[in-house]
Amino acid sequence: MLYSDIREGIWQELCTIPAIQDSSSPPQGRVFREWVADADTEKPFLEFAFIGEIPSPNKCALHMQVEVLCFGDPDHVLDKLADDVVSLLHHQPVVMPSGAISKLCYMRDSRLDIYSDNLKAWGVRLKFWLPSQFYT
């Protein structure tokens, strides 16, 4: 599993969400690796990170846990952004730069409201499973 390839594939997918796109050319979304954004970052924005490996239910593989943090104002727009992330990633193909394809699985009951003092922003935490096997 090439983690840099996976990160780039997920980043490219998340950048397509209209609510976090900006006007740069080519379009670059406000998507950051976890702990990289600062309090001055235009909101809403996303952070994501790998948060550990867990055994697969079938005990023949590993799943990487992926955490996506949606930050913004505590209103319906933030909840919509979180819903958009789930719709974009849950059981949808994510194409990696290498051409490998994988599908993330949203972990139900993982959605959690949070507040970051460092970012001065409200957030919604989402967790996904990413299987270690990819399709080409």
N, C-alpha and C positions, 0 to 999 in steps of 0.2 A: 504494500500500500504506500503510495507516494503522497505524503501529506500536503506538500506544497501544491500538487496538482488538484487535490481535493479542495483545498482552501480557495484556490483560484476559481474553480468551477462553482462553488457555493457563492463566492463574492460576485461573480458575473451574474448569477441568477438573481441575487438580492438587489443588485443595482438596477434591475428592470422594474422595480416597484415604483410607480409614478410619484407617490408621496415623498420619496426620499431622493429623487433625481434633482440635479441642479443644472445650471445653464452652461456648464463647461462643454467643450467639444473635444473628443467625442463624449457623449453623456457619461458622467461618472456619478454614481449614487453616493449618498452620505452613508457609506458602509465602512466600518472600521473593525480591525482586530480588537478584541477585548482589551480594555485599559489604555487604548491609544487616543481616543477622543478626549477633548477637554471641555470645560464648562462654557467656553465661548463657541462651541460647535453649533452651527445652525440646526435647529430642531424642526421636525423630527429627524432622528437618525437611528442607525442600527449598529450594534456591535455583535460579533460572533466569535466563538472559540470552541476548540475541542476540549472536552472536560473529562476525558477518561474512557478507557475501554471496559466493556462488560461482556460476559459470556452470552452467546446466543441461546435462546430457549432450546434449540435443538442440539446444543453442546458440540457442534461441529465447526463453529466459527466464532468470530468476535464481532461485536458492534462497537463503533466509536460513538460516544455521546457528543452531540453538537448542541451548543447553547446559543440562542439568538436573543439578544436584549434589544427591545424596542424602547427608545427614549423620546420623550416629548412632553407636552402639557397634559395634565390629567383630565382629558375629555374624551368624547366619543371618537375623535380622530386617532388617538393613540390606540384605542381598542380596535379600530378599523385597520390600522397599520399591522397590528398583531394578527388579526384575521387574514390580512393579505399575505403575510409571511407564511402562515400555516397553509393557505390555499396554494401558494406558489411551490412549496417544498414537500408537502405531505403526499407521498406516493406518486410524485411527478418525476420524470427523468431529469437528472442533473448531469449535463455533459461536461466532462473535464477537458482541459486543453489537450491532453494526450489522446482524446477520443473515447476514453472509458466512460461508461454511463452507470449511474447508480440512482437509487431512489431512497430518500430519507423517509422515516416514519415518525410522525409527531407522537410524542409520549403524552397520552391523555393524563389529566390530573397534574401536569407539570406547570401549568400556567399560573404565574404568581405575580402580583403587583409588588413593585419595589420602589424605593427612592434612593438616589445616589447623592450624597452630600458633595462629593467631588465634582459631579457633573451638574449639580443644582437642577435635577430633572427627575420626573416620575418615569417609571418604566414598567414594562411587562416582560417577564422572563418566559421563554419558550424552550423546550428541550426536544431534541429529535434523536433517533437512533440512525446510524449510518452503517450498513453492513460492510464488512471488510472485502466481500466479493463484488467485483464489478463486471459489467457486460461490455463487450467491445463490438 
